[in-house]
Amino acid sequence: MRRAAPAAAAAAVLLLAGCSAQQQDAAPAPSSATPSKKAAEQADRSPEGTLLVADFGADTVTFIDPDKGAYDSVKVGTAPYGLVVGDDGRAWVATAEGVTVVDTETRERVGRIAYETGGLGRPTHGEYRGGGMGIALAPDGKHAYVGVNRPGGNGTVESIDTRTLKVTGTADVGRRPFDVDVSPDGDEVYATGHDSYDVTVVQAGSMKTRRIEVAPYGTAGGLGGWLKPHYAVVRPADGKLLFPFEGERLVVLDPETGASRIEKMTANTHQHGVALTDDGTLLAVGTGPIDPAEDKGPSLTVRAPDGKEKVIPLDGPHEDVAASPDGRTAYVTGGFTRDGYWNGITVVDLDSGDTRRLPAGERPLGVAVL
């Protein structure tokens, strides 16, 4: 759930669905505003550096000035989970009712694509609801890929043509696809199956799949276990997937061979959201202890490319993270998929380790920087 790579054409986010028919909103009619009105409209466009969060608890996305706080919101549908923003300024938001498209400059909803996956149940809230979870854009912006959770069974990845706003392919993946990522060349899509301890590699063209287990602690806990993969990030330098586990182990997975190695981490806390800065620094969100007697509290791990880590304590559980374009600030959402969430973002100075809380949205999960 991150900003798309540079796109040649344009285009392009996460959660639940219960719609069976294709639904698409009409695009706004061309403006006939006077020059003065056009100037006012231009001035009202979302400024660069604005934060966008998916309000899991409010069925909206919220626009946030990182210095002043929230200033606008758009209704997108039930229980939005993840989101991604393309170079053309469109945000793709996975909700319980389908993937909603938002023009982030004008802050208007411009379309919604219903899921084709069946067995999702009615649109609802809750950690285990059916519908989209992870979402990502192809590097060229021509397709969005959303992981769709089917309650009680394996999920799917649906491919969406970002020009026509239609689903063009579906592939079976693991259980509860928390995260979706795309290879640097756009040829492969990676769906992280939280409850199946795996990542499913999907060929973007044919939608053919293969499964790779990601379970550095084993799978003995089954569906009730805690030691599962949550979010991943693709390292642009070599295309490898990085999965943080428990502030103890970083799984570095080669999706081509299926081979992986484990590197030591130091936060000793249950980890969820991840992001990479342009210089290769890994940011990993620590949500808090599984065992309070042995584990540490919520934190943000800042891991340099050479493996050296700085662990910044956070006040309360968080879920996902995005970095500012200059790589000096992290924005960590307080929504959290379990109890203990709060309605805001923690702004983290990555150099000093200073933090401040910013009220923002209602149970915000996915986050992007415009």
C-alpha positions in Angstrom: 0.0 0.0 0.0 2.5 2.7 -1.4 3.1 5.4 -4.0 3.5 3.9 -7.5 6.8 3.8 -9.3 7.3 6.4 -12.2 4.6 5.7 -14.9 4.9 6.2 -18.6 1.2 6.7 -19.2 -0.7 7.2 -16.0 -2.8 5.7 -13.6 -3.9 4.1 -10.7 -5.9 0.6 -4.1 -7.6 -2.2 -0.9 -10.4 -4.0 0.9 -13.7 -5.7 1.0 -16.5 -6.4 -1.4 -20.0 -7.8 -1.6 -21.1 -6.3 -5.0 -21.7 -8.7 -7.8 -22.4 -6.3 -10.6 -19.8 -4.0 -12.2 -20.4 -0.4 -11.0 -18.7 2.7 -12.4 -19.4 6.3 -11.6 -19.5 8.8 -14.4 -16.5 11.2 -14.7 -17.2 14.8 -13.9 -18.2 17.0 -16.9 -15.6 19.4 -18.3 -15.5 22.7 -16.4 -17.0 25.8 -17.8 -15.8 27.9 -14.9 -14.8 31.6 -15.4 -11.0 32.3 -15.2 -11.4 33.6 -11.7 -13.3 30.6 -10.6 -10.7 28.3 -12.3 -8.0 30.1 -10.4 -9.8 29.5 -7.1 -10.3 25.9 -8.0 -6.6 25.5 -8.9 -5.7 27.1 -5.5 -7.9 24.6 -3.7 -6.1 21.5 -5.2 -4.4 19.2 -2.7 -0.8 20.5 -2.2 2.2 18.2 -2.7 3.2 16.5 0.5 -0.4 16.0 1.6 -1.0 12.7 3.4 -3.9 10.4 2.4 -5.2 7.7 4.8 -7.8 5.0 4.5 -10.3 5.4 7.3 -11.2 1.9 8.2 -13.7 3.1 10.8 -15.4 5.9 8.8 -15.7 4.6 5.2 -13.7 7.5 3.9 -10.2 8.6 2.9 -8.9 11.7 4.7 -6.5 14.4 3.4 -4.0 15.6 6.0 -1.6 18.5 6.1 1.3 16.9 8.0 1.8 20.2 9.9 -1.8 21.2 10.7 -3.9 18.0 10.5 -6.9 16.8 8.5 -8.7 19.2 6.1 -11.0 17.1 3.9 -12.4 13.7 3.3 -14.1 11.7 0.6 -16.6 8.9 1.0 -15.2 5.7 -0.7 -17.3 2.8 0.7 -17.4 0.4 3.6 -14.2 -0.3 5.6 -11.4 0.9 3.4 -8.2 -0.9 4.2 -5.2 -0.2 1.8 -4.5 2.4 -0.8 -2.0 3.4 -3.4 -1.6 6.6 -5.4 -0.4 6.8 -9.1 1.7 9.4 -10.7 -1.5 10.8 -12.3 -2.8 11.6 -8.9 -5.5 9.0 -8.8 -5.8 7.0 -5.6 -7.0 3.4 -5.6 -8.7 2.4 -2.4 -9.8 -1.2 -1.5 -13.1 -1.1 0.4 -15.7 -3.7 1.3 -17.8 -2.6 -1.7 -15.0 -2.7 -4.3 -12.0 -0.7 -5.4 -12.8 3.0 -5.3 -10.9 5.6 -7.5 -10.3 9.1 -6.1 -8.9 12.1 -7.9 -6.5 13.4 -5.1 -6.1 16.8 -6.7 -9.7 17.7 -6.8 -10.6 15.4 -3.9 -13.5 13.7 -5.7 -14.5 10.1 -6.2 -14.5 9.2 -9.9 -15.3 5.5 -10.0 -15.7 2.2 -8.2 -14.9 -1.3 -9.5 -16.8 -4.2 -7.9 -14.9 -7.4 -7.2 -15.5 -10.5 -9.3 -14.5 -12.9 -6.5 -17.5 -14.7 -5.0 -18.2 -15.7 -1.5 -17.4 -12.4 0.2 -20.6 -11.9 2.1 -22.2 -8.5 2.7 -20.0 -5.5 3.1 -19.1 -5.1 6.7 -16.4 -4.0 9.2 -14.1 -6.2 11.2 -10.7 -7.7 11.0 -11.8 -10.8 9.1 -14.3 -9.3 6.8 -14.4 -10.3 3.1 -13.0 -8.1 0.4 -9.8 -6.4 -0.6 -6.8 -6.0 1.6 -3.4 -5.3 0.0 -3.2 -3.3 -3.2 -0.5 -2.1 -5.6 0.1 -0.5 -9.0 2.1 -1.8 -11.9 5.2 0.4 -12.6 3.7 1.7 -15.8 0.4 2.5 -14.1 -1.7 0.4 -16.5 -3.0 -2.1 -13.9 -3.9 -2.1 -10.3 -3.7 -5.4 -8.4 -5.9 -6.0 -5.3 -5.7 -8.9 -2.8 -9.3 -10.0 -2.0 -10.0 -11.9 1.2 -12.6 -14.7 1.0 -13.7 -15.4 4.6 -13.0 -19.0 5.6 -10.9 -19.8 2.5 -8.2 -18.8 0.1 -8.2 -15.3 -1.4 -7.6 -14.0 -4.9 -5.7 -11.2 -6.7 -7.8 -9.3 -9.1 -6.1 -7.3 -11.9 -7.8 -4.0 -12.9 -7.3 -2.1 -16.1 -6.7 1.5 -14.9 -8.0 3.0 -18.1 -11.3 1.1 -18.5 -11.8 0.5 -14.8 -12.6 -3.2 -15.4 -11.3 -6.4 -13.9 -9.2 -8.2 -16.5 -8.1 -11.2 -14.6 -8.3 -13.2 -11.3 -5.8 -15.5 -9.6 -6.2 -17.7 -6.6 -3.7 -16.9 -3.7 -3.3 -17.6 0.0 -5.5 -16.8 2.9 -6.1 -13.2 3.9 -3.8 -11.3 1.4 -2.6 -8.6 3.8 -0.3 -7.1 1.2 0.3 -6.9 -2.5 3.5 -5.8 -4.2 4.8 -5.7 -7.8 8.2 -6.6 -9.2 10.3 -3.6 -10.5 9.7 -4.8 -14.1 6.0 -5.3 -13.6 6.1 -8.9 -14.7 5.1 -10.4 -11.3 2.7 -9.6 -8.5 3.3 -10.8 -5.0 0.4 -11.5 -2.6 1.3 -12.1 1.0 -1.0 -14.7 2.5 -1.2 -13.9 6.3 -3.1 -17.0 7.4 -1.4 -19.4 4.9 2.2 -18.4 5.8 3.1 -17.7 2.2 3.6 -15.4 -0.7 1.9 -16.2 -4.0 3.8 -15.2 -7.1 1.3 -14.2 -9.9 2.4 -13.7 -13.5 1.0 -10.4 -14.4 0.1 -11.4 -18.0 -1.2 -14.9 -17.7 -2.3 -14.7 -14.0 -0.6 -18.1 -13.4 0.6 -18.7 -9.9 3.2 -20.4 -7.7 3.4 -20.5 -3.9 6.4 -19.9 -1.7 6.2 -20.6 2.1 7.3 -17.7 4.3 7.5 -19.1 7.8 10.7 -18.5 9.7 9.1 -19.7 12.9 7.3 -22.6 11.3 3.5 -23.0 10.8 2.6 -24.9 14.0 0.3 -22.2 15.3 -2.0 -22.6 12.2 -4.8 -20.1 11.9 -4.5 -19.1 15.5 -0.8 -18.4 15.4 0.8 -15.0 15.7 4.1 -15.6 13.9 2.8 -14.9 10.3 3.8 -12.7 7.4 2.0 -9.4 7.3 3.4 -6.8 4.9 6.4 -7.0 2.5 8.4 -4.6 0.4 10.3 -5.2 -2.9 13.9 -4.0 -2.8 14.4 -2.2 -6.2 18.1 -3.0 -6.3 17.7 -6.8 -6.7 13.9 -7.4 -6.7 14.0 -9.4 -3.4 11.1 -9.3 -1.0 11.7 -8.2 2.6 9.5 -9.5 5.4 10.1 -8.4 9.0 9.0 -10.8 11.8 8.7 -10.0 15.5 11.5 -7.5 15.5 13.8 -10.5 15.5 14.1 -11.8 11.9 14.1 -10.2 8.5 13.3 -12.7 5.8 15.0 -11.8 2.5 13.3 -13.8 -0.2 14.3 -14.3 -3.8 10.9 -14.7 -5.6 12.6 -16.2 -8.7 14.2 -19.2 -6.9 12.1 -19.3 -3.7 15.3 -19.3 -1.6 15.5 -17.1 1.4 17.9 -16.1 4.1 17.3 -14.6 7.6 18.9 -11.5 9.0 18.8 -10.4 12.6 16.5 -7.6 13.8 16.5 -5.9 17.2 13.1 -4.4 18.1 11.7 -7.5 19.7 8.0 -6.6 19.0 5.2 -7.8 16.7 5.7 -6.2 13.3 3.2 -5.1 10.6 3.6 -2.3 8.0 6.8 -1.7 6.1 8.2 0.9 3.6 11.5 1.7 1.9 13.0 5.1 1.4 14.8 6.0 -1.8 18.2 5.3 -0.2 17.2 1.8 0.7 16.4 2.4 4.4 13.7 -0.1 5.7 11.0 1.2 8.0 9.1 -1.5 10.0 6.2 -0.8 12.3 6.2 -2.6 15.7 2.7 -3.0 17.0 3.6 -4.2 20.5 4.3 -7.3 22.4 2.8 -10.8 22.0 4.1 -11.7 25.4 4.4 -8.6 27.6 6.7 -10.5 30.0 9.3 -11.0 27.3 8.6 -8.6 24.3 9.0 -4.9 23.9 6.4 -2.3 23.1 5.3 -0.5 19.9 8.1 1.1 17.9 9.4 2.0 14.4 12.5 0.2 13.3 14.8 2.3 11.0 17.1 -0.2 9.3 19.9 1.1 7.1 21.0 -0.8 4.0 24.0 -2.1 5.9 21.7 -3.7 8.5 22.3 -1.2 11.3 19.1 -0.4 13.2 17.7 2.4 15.2 14.5 1.6 17.1 12.2 4.5 17.9 9.6 3.9 20.6 6.0 4.8 19.7 3.0 5.5 22.0 0.5 2.7 21.3 -0.1 0.3 18.5 0.2 1.4 14.8 -0.4 -0.4 11.5 1.3 1.0 8.4 4.0 3.5 7.4 5.0 5.9 4.5 8.0 8.1 4.2 8.3 11.7 3.0 9.9 12.2 -0.4 13.2 13.3 1.1 13.3 10.2 3.4 13.7 12.3 6.6 10.2 11.8 8.0 7.9 8.8 8.5 4.1 8.8 8.9 2.8 5.9 10.9 -0.9 5.2 11.1 -2.6 4.5 14.4 -5.5 2.4 13.0 -4.1 -1.1 13.8 -6.1 -4.1 12.7 -6.7 -5.3 16.3 -7.8 -3.7 19.5 -5.7 -0.7 20.8 -6.0 1.5 17.7 -6.3 5.2 17.8 -7.5 7.9 15.4 -4.3 9.5 14.1 -0.8 9.4 12.7 2.5 9.6 14.5 5.0 11.8 12.7 8.5 10.6 13.2 11.7 12.5 12.6 14.0 9.8 11.4 17.2 11.7 12.2 16.5 12.7 15.7 13.9 10.1 16.6 11.5 12.8 17.8 7.8 12.0 17.5 4.5 13.9 17.6 0.9 12.7 17.3 -1.4 14.2 14.7 -5.2 13.5 14.9 -6.2 12.2 11.5 -9.2 10.2 10.3 -10.9 7.4 12.0 -8.9 4.2 12.6 -6.5 5.0 9.7 -4.8 2.0 8.1 -3.3 2.5 4.6 -1.3 5.7 4.0 0.3 7.5 1.1 2.1 10.8 0.5 0.9 12.9 -2.4 
